[in-house]
Amino acid sequence: MRLSIIEPLGITEEQVQSLAKKYLPDDVELTYYNTQAGDDAEKKARVQGADVLMLANSPLPQSVLETATAAKFISVAFTGVDHVAMDYCHEKGLVVSNCSGYANEAVSELAIGMVIGLYRKLAECDAAVRSGKTRAGLLGRELCGKKFGIVGAGAIGLATAKLAQAFGCEVYAYSRTKKEVSGVTFLSLDELLQTVDIVSLHVPLTPATRGMIGAKELAFMKETAILINTARGPVVDGAALAAALSAGRIAGAGIDVFDGEPPVPTDHPLLSAPHVLLAPHIGFATQEALEKRAVIAFENVAKWIHGQPQNVM
């Protein structure tokens, strides 16, 4: 049996080999590519002859999968699988698993960090010190007592809610499925947007969530409110958000995700919008989270080999 890890996992090669030794049978032939593929042609070469594929968040389109004729199982070392041609996988009977839960703490901590960064104007403070200025014009705000809105009450959303409660926030949430969580008031999406001071997005990218925050939804928000997106870029209409920020219809935004993976195009509207804190998709990228997801990814392969697949999508 051949396992091809077609892109870096964010851990050392020694750690990869250690996990393989711990979780996989001795007869599994492992190939680990510790650099990103330059193009789809290189990806096609990397999947050739492999029974099992492992990847993180690099796109895996149908054109590449069509050449993976030996593949039977794909272990995605990531939470979302929207970068994988899932319709083709289902059509061909390719089993796909994900690593749900590995970045709960990492992403929720970044969401709170972005709120603090915006509230305390940390980027502006850094620039002021470096240019010999004072704190003039840098009056901040406190999290304590604010109404914190969670859109998507899954594991990451609820982890963010818990942190918000620790900071003394009133927590509200919107969920497509009915839930009851201690200390959290559930509202419709429109009600939540009109009520809260902070909107933090934690939904997967699906046809239902694509563009769910557009001009109409942004207009519901308070002028003093901020929007945080550590979920998926296409959940938010970037042009509408940039327009709302430029017009002062909302107070700020923290954005870690975009329509595609960074580098972000130089003409992206958010690059020139005011009061926006941008990050190059780092929500999941902590040492602890990457080590945790590698373990889950190898565990998923081991369970599939033994006929007990986990986290199947």
N, C-alpha and C positions, 0 to 999 in steps of 0.2 A: 504494500500500500504506500502511495506517495502523497505527502502533504507539502503543498507549496504555500509559503507565507509570502504574498506577492508585494508587500510593502512594509516599511519599518513599523514596529509596534510601539516605539517610544521607550523601549527598555534596552539594556545591553544585549549583545549576542550571547554572552555567557548566561544571562538570565533566561533567554529563549531556550538554549540548549538544556539548562537545568529543568525548566518546566517540561520540555519534551521528555526528558529522562524520567521525570516524576509521574507524568500522566499518560504517556503513550507506550504501547507495546514496542518491544525491541525491533520488530520487523517493519516498523514505519520508517520510510525514507524521507527525511526532512530536508527541504530546501528553503533557506531564509534569504530574502532579498532585503538588504539593509539600506537601499536607496530607492527613491521614488521612480517609477517607470516614467520615461520621457514622453511616451505617447501610447496610444492603444495598441500599436504594433508590438511594442515591448511588452505590454500586458499580455497580449496573445501568446507570446513566447513563454512567459512565466507560468501560464496556466496549462500549457501543453502537457498531457500525460498524467496530470495530477488527479488523484481520486478525491482529495479534500483540498479546498482552498481556504485560506485565512487572509483577511484584509481588515483595515481599519475604516477610514472614511473616504478613501479614493474611489471615484466613480467606477462602477463595474457594469458597463452597458451590455446590451444583448449582443452586439457585434463581437465583443470579447468572449462572452459566455458561449456563443455558438462554436467557438474553436476549442472550448474546454470539454471535449467529447467524453473524457473519462470521468469527469467530475460527478460526484453523487451528493456531496455535502459541502456547504459553505459556512464557515464560522466567521461571523462579522464581529470584529472587536470594536463595537460601537453600539450605542443605544438605538439610534434610528437606522433604518435600512432603505431610506428613500433614494440613496445613491446606488442601489443595486437594482437590476432589471427584474423586479419581483414577479411580474406577470409571466415573463419567460421562464423563471425558475419554477413557478407553479405549473406551467404548461408542460415542462419537461420532467417534473417530479424531483427537482433538485431541492433537497432539504436545506433550509437556511435558519441559522440561529443567531441571536444577538447577545449582547452583554448588558442587558438591562440592570441598572442599579449601581454600576461601577462608579459613576460620576455624580451621584446624588449630592454628596457633601461639596465636591468641587464646584459644581454649577450653582448650587444654592448660596455658597459663600461668595462667589463672584457677583451674583445678583445683588446681595446686600452690599458688597464692596462698591459696586457701581452707584448704588443709591448714596452711600456716604461720599463717594468721589464727587457726585453732582451736588449734593447738599452742602458739602464743605468746600466746593470749588477747588479741589486739590490740584488739577492741572493748571488753573490760573494762579494758584498760590506758588506752585513750583516756578512758573514763568516769572512771577513778580520778584521772587527772591533772586533768580538768576540775572534779572535785569536791573537789580539794585532798587527795587520799589518796596513799598510797605504793604500793610494789609488793607489799605484804603480801598473801599469798593468791594471788599471780599467778605462781607458779612454772610455767614452761613445759616443753615437751618439744622434742627435736630430731628432725628428719627422718632424719638420718644413722643408718644401721643398722636402720631400720624395714623391715618387710615390707609392700611396696606392692602392692595388688591392682588389676588393670585388668580390668573387665568389659566386653568388647567390644574386640577387638584390630584395629579398623580404623585409618584414618589418624590420627584424633585420639587414640584410645587408645594407639597406638604412639608418637605424639609425646609424650604424657604419660609413658609408660614411659621414654622417653629422658631427659626432665627428671628423673624420679625417680632414675634411675641416676646422673645427674650430682650429685645430692644424697647419694649413697652408700646408696641403698635397695636391698634385695633385691626384685626385681620378679617378680611372679606374674601370670598372666593366665588368663581364661576366654574361649573363643571357640567359637561353634557350628560353625565349620569348622576343620579341623585345620591348624595353622600351626607353623612353627619359626622362632623369632626369637632371635638371639644374646643371651644374658644374661637371657632370660625363661623362666620355668618355667610350663608350662601345666598347669592343674588343672581338675577339674570345678567347677561353680559352688559346690556345697556344700563341697568341700574348700577352695576359695579363701576362702570366707567364714569358715571355721573357722581358717584359717592366718594371715591377714594382719592388720596393724595399721591399714591404711587401705584402704578399698574405694572406688574411683573408677569411676563408671558412664559408659560411652561407647557406648551401643547406640541404634539408631534405634527409633522407636515403631512397633511392629507388633503384630498379635494375639498373637504369641509372647512379646513383651517387656512388654506391658501388665501391670502388677502383678507383675513378676518378683521384686521385692524387697518382700515382705510380712512379716507377723508371724513366719512360719516361718523365713524366710531371716534376718531380723534376730536371731532366737534363736540362730542358728549363730555369730554374730559374738562376738568377745571383748568383755568389759565395758569394756576400755580402747580398743577400736577406734572409728574414726570413718568416717562415710559421706559421700561427695561425689557430688552429682548435678548435672552440667552437661549432661546428655543431653536427656531429655524428662521432664516432670513425672509423667505417668501410669505411668512405669516403676516408680515407688515408691508404695506405699500410704502416703499422707501421715498418715492417722490412726494406722496401726500404727507409723510412725516416731516420731510425737509421743509415743505411749504408751511406746515403748522408751526414748526420751530421758527422759521423766518418771520412769520406774521405774529409771533408771540401768542399763538392760541394755546400752546402748552409751554411749560417752563423749561423742559429739558428732556433728554433721552440718553440712555446708555445702551449701546448696541454692540453685541459680540458676534452676530451672525448676519450674513448677507445672502444675496441670491446665489452666489457661487463662493467657492473658497477663496480667501485672500491669496495674492494681492488684489485689492479692490480697484476697479477701473478708475482712472483719474477723473473721469467726468461724473462719478457717482454723486448724486445730489446731496447726500449726507456729509460729504467731505467739506462742503462749503457752508453747511447749515450751522447756525449758532447754538450754543448751549448743548452740545452733543459730545458724549464721551464714547470713543470708539476703541474696540479691541479686535485683534485678528483671529477670532474664533479660539479663545483660550479657555473657555468655560470648563472643558473636560481635562485640560492639560495641566495636571499636577503630577508630581512624582508618585504620590500615593495612588491616584486614580489610574494612571497608566499601568502600574504594577498590578492593581486589582483587576483591571479588564483583561490583562494577559492571562492571568490565572483562570478567569471565567472562560475565556476563549478556548484555552486548552482543555478545561474541564468539559466544555461542550463537545469537543472532538472525541474525548475519551468516552463520554456517555453515548455518543452516536455509534462509536465502534462497538460498544457493548449492547446496542439495541435499545438504549434508554435516552433518546434525544431530549435535551432541555432547551427552554427559551426558543422554541420553534416559532417562526413567523409565518 
